[in-house]
Amino acid sequence: MRHEQPLRILVACLALALAAALAPASAQTAADTMQQVRDSARKDKRAFVEQQLKLDEAQAKAFWPLYERYQKELLAINRRSTVAVVDYVNVQDRLTDGAAGQLLRELTAIDTDRAKLKEAYLKRFLKVLPGKQVARYYQLENKIQAVQEYDSTSQIPLVK
């Protein structure tokens, strides 16, 4: 367990370094890119990922079943997050310190479970795709998650 945090930091640093290294010189502004991610992911996330990865036939055959399993597990985690947020919104005016602590523990557990899922699937994705393509896929997932989190958290009132 003591090694999980340094591993997460290393993975995050590598992701940032890869993002910088893989960014095209004529990149759009970050806001334009995120709006494009938001629009595309809302329409059809799989189609968006497919368009961005450009897998050959053999890669696609190995990747898409793994992608579907990952998405199913990710959806279960994201649903837990939605339930926690809805629970908070339903009691926000009556939120106690104890309930706030419980909510924070649940949200932290959800973040941990999401990170564990990413880590577990990283090994699997690297078995079926080259590292740069896996890095690109994880970048796409991170951007989609960031947009979804921004959209949802911007609607949640701060704790009083």
NORBELBEL-V752863 format. One record per backbone hydrogen bond with DSSP energy under -1.0 kcal/mol. NH is the residue of the N-H (numbers start at 1). CO is the residue of the C=O. Records with the same first field share a line. If there is no record, write none. Layout:
NH=CO / CO
This chain:
4=1
7=3
8=4
9=5
10=6
11=7
12=8
13=9
14=10
15=11
16=12
17=13
18=14
19=15
20=16
21=17
22=18
27=24
33=29
34=30
35=31
36=32
37=33
38=34
39=35
40=36
41=37
42=38
43=39
44=40
48=44
49=45
50=46
51=47
52=48
53=49
54=50
60=56
61=57
62=58
63=59
64=60
67=63
68=64
69=65
70=66
71=67
72=68
73=69
74=70
75=71
76=72
77=73
78=74
79=75
80=76
81=77
82=78
83=79
84=80
85=81
86=82
87=83
88=84
89=85
90=86
91=87
94=91
100=96
101=97
102=98
103=99
104=100
105=101
106=102
107=103
108=104
109=105
110=106
111=107
112=108
113=109
114=110
115=111
116=112
117=113
118=114
119=115
120=116
121=117
122=118
123=119
125=121
126=122
128=125
129=125
134=130
135=131
136=132
137=133
138=134
139=135
140=136
141=137
142=138
143=139
144=140
145=141
146=142
147=143
148=144
149=145
150=146
151=147
152=148
153=149
154=150
155=152
